[in-house]
Amino acid sequence: MEHSVREEGGAAIASFRGDVDLEHSPKAREVLLDLVGRSRKVLVDLSGVNYIDSSGVASLVEAFQRAKKAGVDFALVSVNAPALRVLELARLDKVFTIHASVADGL
């Protein structure tokens, strides 16, 4: 898994690429919780994620819950088909705010 973080339009945008699995989800969790702790709006770009397992989903859920408690806007953007299927199976597509693009999320 690779990741990058950038600021745009008042939001922190975390982009992930590759597999967000048991091996890589601790790093994803660390990145997301750090952004939630210091940003007013966090967008998570999943356009480059080929595979996400339950540990990756758990990292997203934990960051979402922390953001909600802290009053931080948190949304997923550009979720590609493999990741979206996992979110739909867990019915998390109804929990997360999901935007078609970063521009839509801003």
Backbone as JSON Lines, residues from 0, in Angstrom:
{"i":0,"aa":"M","n":[0.84,-1.18,0.0],"ca":[0.0,0.0,0.0],"c":[0.88,1.24,0.0]}
{"i":1,"aa":"E","n":[0.5,2.19,-0.78],"ca":[1.12,3.51,-0.77],"c":[0.05,4.51,-0.37]}
{"i":2,"aa":"H","n":[0.51,5.62,0.2],"ca":[-0.43,6.67,0.54],"c":[0.21,8.03,0.37]}
{"i":3,"aa":"S","n":[-0.63,9.03,0.22],"ca":[-0.17,10.41,0.17],"c":[-1.22,11.26,0.86]}
{"i":4,"aa":"V","n":[-0.77,12.4,1.37],"ca":[-1.67,13.33,2.04],"c":[-1.41,14.71,1.46]}
{"i":5,"aa":"R","n":[-2.5,15.42,1.17],"ca":[-2.35,16.79,0.68],"c":[-3.49,17.64,1.23]}
{"i":6,"aa":"E","n":[-3.28,18.93,1.21],"ca":[-4.31,19.89,1.62],"c":[-4.89,20.52,0.37]}
{"i":7,"aa":"E","n":[-6.2,20.64,0.34],"ca":[-6.86,21.28,-0.8],"c":[-8.21,21.8,-0.36]}
{"i":8,"aa":"G","n":[-8.48,23.04,-0.65],"ca":[-9.79,23.62,-0.36],"c":[-10.21,23.5,1.1]}
{"i":9,"aa":"G","n":[-9.26,23.59,2.02],"ca":[-9.57,23.51,3.44],"c":[-9.75,22.09,3.96]}
{"i":10,"aa":"A","n":[-9.46,21.12,3.13],"ca":[-9.62,19.72,3.56],"c":[-8.27,18.99,3.47]}
{"i":11,"aa":"A","n":[-8.12,18.01,4.33],"ca":[-6.98,17.09,4.24],"c":[-7.46,15.91,3.4]}
{"i":12,"aa":"I","n":[-6.69,15.58,2.37],"ca":[-7.06,14.48,1.48],"c":[-6.01,13.39,1.6]}
{"i":13,"aa":"A","n":[-6.46,12.23,2.06],"ca":[-5.58,11.06,2.16],"c":[-5.92,10.13,1.0]}
{"i":14,"aa":"S","n":[-4.92,9.86,0.18],"ca":[-5.11,8.97,-0.97],"c":[-4.36,7.67,-0.71]}
{"i":15,"aa":"F","n":[-5.05,6.57,-0.91],"ca":[-4.45,5.25,-0.72],"c":[-4.43,4.51,-2.05]}
{"i":16,"aa":"R","n":[-3.35,3.72,-2.26],"ca":[-3.2,2.92,-3.47],"c":[-2.72,1.53,-3.09]}
{"i":17,"aa":"G","n":[-3.24,0.54,-3.79],"ca":[-2.83,-0.83,-3.53],"c":[-3.81,-1.54,-2.61]}
{"i":18,"aa":"D","n":[-3.29,-2.44,-1.8],"ca":[-4.12,-3.25,-0.9],"c":[-4.12,-2.66,0.51]}
{"i":19,"aa":"V","n":[-5.31,-2.46,1.05],"ca":[-5.46,-2.04,2.44],"c":[-5.92,-3.28,3.2]}
{"i":20,"aa":"D","n":[-4.94,-4.05,3.64],"ca":[-5.21,-5.35,4.25],"c":[-4.57,-5.41,5.63]}
{"i":21,"aa":"L","n":[-4.56,-6.59,6.21],"ca":[-4.05,-6.77,7.58],"c":[-2.63,-6.26,7.72]}
{"i":22,"aa":"E","n":[-1.83,-6.43,6.71],"ca":[-0.44,-5.96,6.76],"c":[-0.34,-4.43,6.73]}
{"i":23,"aa":"H","n":[-1.21,-3.79,5.96],"ca":[-1.09,-2.35,5.73],"c":[-2.1,-1.49,6.48]}
{"i":24,"aa":"S","n":[-3.15,-2.08,7.02],"ca":[-4.19,-1.27,7.67],"c":[-3.69,-0.51,8.9]}
{"i":25,"aa":"P","n":[-2.69,-1.01,9.67],"ca":[-2.21,-0.19,10.79],"c":[-1.66,1.17,10.34]}
{"i":26,"aa":"K","n":[-0.98,1.2,9.2],"ca":[-0.47,2.47,8.68],"c":[-1.62,3.36,8.21]}
{"i":27,"aa":"A","n":[-2.6,2.77,7.55],"ca":[-3.77,3.54,7.11],"c":[-4.49,4.13,8.31]}
{"i":28,"aa":"R","n":[-4.64,3.35,9.35],"ca":[-5.28,3.8,10.58],"c":[-4.52,4.99,11.17]}
{"i":29,"aa":"E","n":[-3.2,4.85,11.25],"ca":[-2.35,5.91,11.81],"c":[-2.52,7.21,11.02]}
{"i":30,"aa":"V","n":[-2.49,7.11,9.71],"ca":[-2.63,8.29,8.84],"c":[-3.99,8.94,9.06]}
{"i":31,"aa":"L","n":[-5.05,8.14,9.05],"ca":[-6.4,8.68,9.17],"c":[-6.64,9.32,10.54]}
{"i":32,"aa":"L","n":[-6.22,8.65,11.6],"ca":[-6.44,9.21,12.93],"c":[-5.64,10.49,13.14]}
{"i":33,"aa":"D","n":[-4.45,10.56,12.57],"ca":[-3.66,11.78,12.64],"c":[-4.39,12.93,11.94]}
{"i":34,"aa":"L","n":[-4.93,12.67,10.77],"ca":[-5.65,13.72,10.05],"c":[-6.91,14.16,10.77]}
{"i":35,"aa":"V","n":[-7.63,13.22,11.33],"ca":[-8.84,13.55,12.09],"c":[-8.48,14.43,13.29]}
{"i":36,"aa":"G","n":[-7.33,14.17,13.89],"ca":[-6.9,14.93,15.06],"c":[-6.45,16.35,14.76]}
{"i":37,"aa":"R","n":[-6.17,16.64,13.49],"ca":[-5.66,17.98,13.21],"c":[-6.33,18.68,12.03]}
{"i":38,"aa":"S","n":[-7.44,18.17,11.56],"ca":[-8.13,18.76,10.41],"c":[-9.59,19.01,10.74]}
{"i":39,"aa":"R","n":[-10.19,19.89,9.97],"ca":[-11.63,20.14,10.12],"c":[-12.44,19.3,9.15]}
{"i":40,"aa":"K","n":[-11.78,18.89,8.05],"ca":[-12.45,18.07,7.04],"c":[-11.44,17.08,6.5]}
{"i":41,"aa":"V","n":[-11.84,15.8,6.43],"ca":[-10.97,14.75,5.92],"c":[-11.69,14.02,4.8]}
{"i":42,"aa":"L","n":[-11.01,13.94,3.66],"ca":[-11.51,13.17,2.53],"c":[-10.55,12.01,2.3]}
{"i":43,"aa":"V","n":[-11.1,10.82,2.13],"ca":[-10.3,9.62,1.92],"c":[-10.53,9.14,0.49]}
{"i":44,"aa":"D","n":[-9.49,9.3,-0.33],"ca":[-9.55,8.94,-1.74],"c":[-9.18,7.46,-1.89]}
{"i":45,"aa":"L","n":[-10.16,6.66,-2.3],"ca":[-9.95,5.22,-2.45],"c":[-9.91,4.79,-3.92]}
{"i":46,"aa":"S","n":[-9.64,5.73,-4.81],"ca":[-9.64,5.4,-6.24],"c":[-8.54,4.42,-6.62]}
{"i":47,"aa":"G","n":[-7.46,4.38,-5.87],"ca":[-6.36,3.49,-6.19],"c":[-6.32,2.21,-5.38]}
{"i":48,"aa":"V","n":[-7.35,1.95,-4.6],"ca":[-7.37,0.76,-3.74],"c":[-7.89,-0.43,-4.55]}
{"i":49,"aa":"N","n":[-7.03,-1.44,-4.68],"ca":[-7.41,-2.65,-5.42],"c":[-8.17,-3.63,-4.54]}
{"i":50,"aa":"Y","n":[-7.87,-3.6,-3.25],"ca":[-8.43,-4.6,-2.33],"c":[-8.46,-3.98,-0.93]}
{"i":51,"aa":"I","n":[-9.56,-4.17,-0.23],"ca":[-9.65,-3.75,1.17],"c":[-10.32,-4.89,1.94]}
{"i":52,"aa":"D","n":[-9.72,-5.27,3.06],"ca":[-10.3,-6.35,3.87],"c":[-10.93,-5.75,5.12]}
{"i":53,"aa":"S","n":[-11.36,-6.62,6.02],"ca":[-12.07,-6.15,7.21],"c":[-11.2,-5.27,8.09]}
{"i":54,"aa":"S","n":[-9.9,-5.5,8.12],"ca":[-9.03,-4.64,8.94],"c":[-8.94,-3.24,8.33]}
{"i":55,"aa":"G","n":[-8.93,-3.14,7.02],"ca":[-8.95,-1.84,6.36],"c":[-10.26,-1.11,6.58]}
{"i":56,"aa":"V","n":[-11.35,-1.85,6.5],"ca":[-12.67,-1.27,6.76],"c":[-12.74,-0.8,8.21]}
{"i":57,"aa":"A","n":[-12.2,-1.59,9.13],"ca":[-12.2,-1.2,10.55],"c":[-11.44,0.1,10.77]}
{"i":58,"aa":"S","n":[-10.35,0.3,10.04],"ca":[-9.6,1.55,10.14],"c":[-10.44,2.73,9.68]}
{"i":59,"aa":"L","n":[-11.19,2.56,8.6],"ca":[-12.08,3.61,8.12],"c":[-13.18,3.91,9.13]}
{"i":60,"aa":"V","n":[-13.76,2.86,9.69],"ca":[-14.84,3.03,10.67],"c":[-14.33,3.74,11.92]}
{"i":61,"aa":"E","n":[-13.17,3.35,12.42],"ca":[-12.63,4.0,13.61],"c":[-12.37,5.48,13.36]}
{"i":62,"aa":"A","n":[-11.78,5.8,12.21],"ca":[-11.52,7.2,11.89],"c":[-12.83,7.98,11.75]}
{"i":63,"aa":"F","n":[-13.82,7.36,11.12],"ca":[-15.14,7.99,10.97],"c":[-15.75,8.28,12.34]}
{"i":64,"aa":"Q","n":[-15.69,7.32,13.26],"ca":[-16.27,7.5,14.59],"c":[-15.55,8.61,15.37]}
{"i":65,"aa":"R","n":[-14.22,8.64,15.28],"ca":[-13.46,9.7,15.95],"c":[-13.79,11.07,15.36]}
{"i":66,"aa":"A","n":[-13.92,11.1,14.04],"ca":[-14.25,12.36,13.37],"c":[-15.62,12.86,13.83]}
{"i":67,"aa":"K","n":[-16.56,11.95,13.91],"ca":[-17.92,12.32,14.33],"c":[-17.9,12.91,15.74]}
{"i":68,"aa":"K","n":[-17.17,12.26,16.65],"ca":[-17.07,12.76,18.03],"c":[-16.41,14.12,18.09]}
{"i":69,"aa":"A","n":[-15.43,14.36,17.2],"ca":[-14.67,15.61,17.22],"c":[-15.31,16.71,16.37]}
{"i":70,"aa":"G","n":[-16.4,16.39,15.7],"ca":[-17.05,17.38,14.85],"c":[-16.3,17.64,13.55]}
{"i":71,"aa":"V","n":[-15.56,16.64,13.1],"ca":[-14.78,16.75,11.87],"c":[-15.57,16.1,10.74]}
{"i":72,"aa":"D","n":[-15.69,16.81,9.62],"ca":[-16.32,16.21,8.44],"c":[-15.42,15.11,7.91]}
{"i":73,"aa":"F","n":[-16.0,13.97,7.58],"ca":[-15.24,12.81,7.11],"c":[-16.02,12.17,5.99]}
{"i":74,"aa":"A","n":[-15.38,12.0,4.84],"ca":[-16.07,11.39,3.7],"c":[-15.09,10.58,2.87]}
{"i":75,"aa":"L","n":[-15.64,9.63,2.14],"ca":[-14.87,8.85,1.18],"c":[-15.12,9.44,-0.2]}
{"i":76,"aa":"V","n":[-14.08,9.43,-1.04],"ca":[-14.22,9.96,-2.39],"c":[-13.61,8.99,-3.4]}
{"i":77,"aa":"S","n":[-14.16,9.02,-4.59],"ca":[-13.63,8.24,-5.71],"c":[-13.42,6.77,-5.35]}
{"i":78,"aa":"V","n":[-14.4,6.19,-4.71],"ca":[-14.28,4.79,-4.27],"c":[-14.43,3.9,-5.5]}
{"i":79,"aa":"N","n":[-13.39,3.11,-5.8],"ca":[-13.48,2.26,-6.99],"c":[-14.32,1.01,-6.71]}
{"i":80,"aa":"A","n":[-14.63,0.27,-7.75],"ca":[-15.57,-0.85,-7.67],"c":[-15.2,-1.91,-6.63]}
{"i":81,"aa":"P","n":[-13.95,-2.4,-6.56],"ca":[-13.65,-3.43,-5.56],"c":[-13.89,-2.97,-4.12]}
{"i":82,"aa":"A","n":[-13.46,-1.77,-3.81],"ca":[-13.66,-1.25,-2.45],"c":[-15.14,-0.98,-2.17]}
{"i":83,"aa":"L","n":[-15.84,-0.47,-3.16],"ca":[-17.26,-0.18,-2.98],"c":[-18.05,-1.46,-2.73]}
{"i":84,"aa":"R","n":[-17.7,-2.54,-3.41],"ca":[-18.39,-3.82,-3.18],"c":[-18.26,-4.26,-1.73]}
{"i":85,"aa":"V","n":[-17.07,-4.11,-1.16],"ca":[-16.86,-4.5,0.24],"c":[-17.71,-3.61,1.16]}
{"i":86,"aa":"L","n":[-17.71,-2.32,0.9],"ca":[-18.51,-1.4,1.72],"c":[-20.0,-1.71,1.6]}
{"i":87,"aa":"E","n":[-20.45,-2.04,0.4],"ca":[-21.86,-2.39,0.2],"c":[-22.23,-3.67,0.92]}
{"i":88,"aa":"L","n":[-21.36,-4.67,0.87],"ca":[-21.63,-5.94,1.57],"c":[-21.79,-5.72,3.07]}
{"i":89,"aa":"A","n":[-21.01,-4.8,3.6],"ca":[-21.09,-4.49,5.04],"c":[-22.15,-3.41,5.33]}
{"i":90,"aa":"R","n":[-22.82,-2.96,4.28],"ca":[-23.83,-1.9,4.36],"c":[-23.25,-0.57,4.86]}
{"i":91,"aa":"L","n":[-21.95,-0.42,4.72],"ca":[-21.3,0.81,5.15],"c":[-21.44,1.92,4.12]}
{"i":92,"aa":"D","n":[-21.89,1.58,2.92],"ca":[-22.16,2.62,1.93],"c":[-23.32,3.5,2.38]}
{"i":93,"aa":"K","n":[-24.09,3.02,3.36],"ca":[-25.2,3.8,3.93],"c":[-24.73,4.62,5.14]}
{"i":94,"aa":"V","n":[-23.56,4.29,5.67],"ca":[-23.02,4.97,6.86],"c":[-22.1,6.11,6.45]}
{"i":95,"aa":"F","n":[-21.16,5.81,5.56],"ca":[-20.2,6.82,5.11],"c":[-20.84,7.75,4.09]}
{"i":96,"aa":"T","n":[-20.42,9.0,4.13],"ca":[-20.72,9.9,3.03],"c":[-19.71,9.56,1.93]}
{"i":97,"aa":"I","n":[-20.22,9.29,0.73],"ca":[-19.36,8.91,-0.39],"c":[-19.62,9.87,-1.55]}
{"i":98,"aa":"H","n":[-18.54,10.52,-1.99],"ca":[-18.62,11.45,-3.13],"c":[-17.94,10.82,-4.34]}
{"i":99,"aa":"A","n":[-18.42,11.17,-5.52],"ca":[-17.87,10.61,-6.75],"c":[-16.45,11.07,-7.03]}
{"i":100,"aa":"S","n":[-16.08,12.26,-6.53],"ca":[-14.73,12.8,-6.8],"c":[-14.3,13.69,-5.66]}
{"i":101,"aa":"V","n":[-13.02,14.03,-5.65],"ca":[-12.49,14.96,-4.67],"c":[-13.2,16.3,-4.8]}
{"i":102,"aa":"A","n":[-13.38,16.75,-6.04],"ca":[-14.05,18.03,-6.28],"c":[-15.45,18.05,-5.67]}
{"i":103,"aa":"D","n":[-16.18,16.93,-5.8],"ca":[-17.52,16.84,-5.21],"c":[-17.44,16.89,-3.69]}
{"i":104,"aa":"G","n":[-16.41,16.29,-3.12],"ca":[-16.24,16.26,-1.67],"c":[-15.87,17.6,-1.08]}
{"i":105,"aa":"L","n":[-15.2,18.42,-1.87],"ca":[-14.82,19.74,-1.39],"c":[-16.01,20.67,-1.38]}
